[in-house]
Amino acid sequence: TAIANLKRGSRAIRQCECALKLLLALATRPPTIKLANGGRREDQVRPWNQKVMISSGALPALLAMQQHYPDHPKVQASCAYLLRFLIHSNPLARGALVGTGFATQLVKGAVANRDNEATCEAVFSAMAVLTFESEALREEASVGTADLVRAFNHHKESRKVADAALWMLSNLSASENCIQGLIREDAAITIIGAMAAYQEQSSLIKNACSLLVNLLASPIGAHTITEMQISPIVTHAMSLHLDQVSVQIAGCRLLAAMCEKSDELRNQVKDIYASTTVLEAREQHSANFLLAQVATQVLAYLQVDEEETVGSDSD
């Protein structure tokens, strides 16, 4: 009924808001139910609700609402949040969105409502889920990277917006369109600033490291990263999240990419004794093959540098 109201509701904004509120409540029920004996069991209603919504045409109805109310922040945020939950729980539904213009419409929603913090956070997180492991949707969305970065810059003091934005951009950065957009907007400065400001946010640090690895492939991105001397920020963030293996892998990958990129960046990594942080990470997660591999790569770069230094000193 709520979806039918959405389909008919283009003439009545209040009707749309009520329908979206109901759908969000149904789609975001708690994943477990508390039992009388104190235990909990998995809630079967929420996934059923979400499947019914998709089969009843919720996704095209959401797109229609976004297109009809482009300047309405509450509608844009509600549609984005609902899209995020539906796609996250039903990833196969992504395929039905290819070629529909959904990713482009999300970009337009962020641009039109860039002054609204809640809308930007909702759109960024929805875009991150929408474009995950979908090259077609990623390419569509990445065309609007510069616009998305400008919207992010309106709220870079917000931890929630920064976290969602870097999650989104880390997915999009696999596209060359995204890299070019990031460079045009000097996004490396914003990314590194967010890393420094929100070091306690492990997901943000992981995604920022992944983004910077991709930006290092660009001469302009590499120059900015070199100028900003990010090694202390990276290693300090890694030390704060030693228990998070995903952060350690992302951090080591960034350090390895820096060492490989240039002697100047390698010396920056060496000068802050990053090997100590990398060794601690490898020891903490000794059973993780991927981390052991990338950590050993970083240590190999630094060891070569140290041996050269010792050799020059003896001369």
Secondary structure, DSSP 8 states (H G I E B T S, - for coil): -HHHHHHHGGG-HHHHHHHHHHHHHHHT--SEEE-TTS-EEE-SHHHHHHHHHHHTTHHHHHHHHHHH-TT-HHHHHHHHHHHHHHHHH-GGGHHHHTTTTHHHHHHHHHHHTTT-HHHHHHHHHHHHHHTTT-HHHHHHHHTTHHHHHHHHHTTTT-HHHHHHHHHHHHHHTTSHHHHHHHHHTTHHHHHHHHHHHTTT-HHHHHHHHHHHHHHHTSHHHHHHHHHHT-HHHHHHHHHHTTT-HHHHHHHHHHHHHHHHH-HHHHHHHHHTTHHHHHHHHHHHTTT-HHHHHHHHHHHHHHHHHHHHHHHHHH-
